[in-house]
Amino acid sequence: MAIAMDNRQRAIQLVEQLPEDSLSDVIELLNALHRKTIQVNSSIQAKSEEKLLQVIHRKLLQEEQARLDYLREQNESGGITEAEHQELLAFVSRIENEDAERAAAILQLAQIRKVEPISLITEFASPMRINHAI
C-alpha cells in the first residue's frame, strides 16, 4: 500500500512539473490506461460470472435423471432393494451438495452484480430443481 502511495505521489509530482502543452498527451495516456484497466476488470468479472453461472445451471445428465426417477418410483412403491436405496441416498446427498453450491454461487453472483439474491433466485428458478426430494 505504501509503495502504491509513493508511486501516486511521484506521478503527481511529475505531472506538476510538465509544461502545459504536454498535459494533453499525459491525459490521453492516462485515459488509455484507464480504459485498458476497465476492459481487463470487465473481462475478469465476466469470467467469474461465467464460472458461477455454470455452477448455477449445472444439472444431472439425462441418464442420471432417468435413473433417479426410477429409484424414486421404486422407493415410493416399496419395491426398492437395499442397493438401490443406497444409490438413491447417494443421489440425494449429491443433489443436496450441488444445491448448496448453487446457493453459494447465487450469493456470489448477487454480490458481483450488486443485486438482491432473490432476484437471481427468481431468474434462475427451475421447476424441475424444486422436485428433487425423495
N, C-alpha and C positions, 0 to 999 in steps of 0.2 A: 504494500500500500504506500509506503514512504517513497519507494522508487518511482511509482506512478505519479505521485505528487511532485517529486523533483522533476520528472520529465515534463509534466504540465507547466510547472513554473519556468523551466528552461525554454519551452516552446513559446510561452507568453513573452518572456524576455527577448527572444529572437524576433518575434513579430513586432514588438515595440521598437526595435532597433532598425527595422526595414524602412526604406524610403516609401513614400505614399504610392508611387507608381508600381511598386512590387506587390502591394496588398491585394490587388485583384487576382494576381497569379496565386498567391497564398490561399485566398478564399476559394478559388477554383480547385486547387489541390485538396483542400480540406473537404470541400463538398464531394469530390470524387471518392475520397477515403471514407467519408460518412456513408455514401450510397453503397459502397462495397461492403461496409460493415453491416448495413441493414440487409443487404442481399444474403450475406453469409448467415446472419442470425435468422432470417426467414427460412433459409434452406435447412438449418439445424432444427428449427421448430417444426417444419413440415415433415422431416424425417422422424422426429419424435412423435408427432401426431400420427403418422402412418403406422408406427410400431404399436401405439396404443389402440388404434383402430383395428389392427389385426387381432389383438387380444379380445377386443370388444366383440368383433364379428366371428370369432372362432366358434365352430360348431362340430358336432360329431359327423364323421363320414357317413354316407348313406347306408353302408353295410352295418356300421356300428349302431346307427339309429334303428335299423330294422331288427338287429339282434336285441337291443334294449327293449323295443316294443314287444318282441316275442317273450322275453324274460318277464316283463311286466304282466303280460297276459297269463303266463304260466303261474306267476305268483298269485294273481287275482283269482285264478280258477282253482288254486290249491294243488296243482299238478307239478309244481316245481321240485326238481331234485336238489339235493344238498349242494352239488357242484354248481348248478345253475343259480342257486340262491347266493352262493359266494361270488359268482360272476356278477350278479345283479348288484350286490353290495359294493363291489369294486367299481362298477359303473356309477353308482350313486355317489361314492366318495370322489371319484374323478370329476363328476359334474359339479359337485359342491365346491371342489378346489378351483375349477375353472370359473365358476360363478363368483367366487371370492376375488380371483384375479381380474375378472371382468369389472367388478365393482371398484377395485382399486384403480384400474385403468380409466374408468369413467371419472373418478375423482381427480386423477392427474390431468386428464384432458380438460375437465372443467376449469381447473386452475390455469392451464395454459391459455385457454380461450377466454378466461375471465367471465364465465357464466355460471349459473347455478347448476349443480349436478342434476337436479330434477329435469331440467330442460333436455339434457343429454339422455337421461333415462327414458324420457318420453320419446325422444327422437329415435333411439336405438332399440326400444322395446320390441320384443318378438313374442307373439302369442305362443309360439312353439316352445320357447325357453321357459315360460311360466309353468308348463305342464310336465316338468321333469321329475317331480316327486314320485316315490314308489306308489 
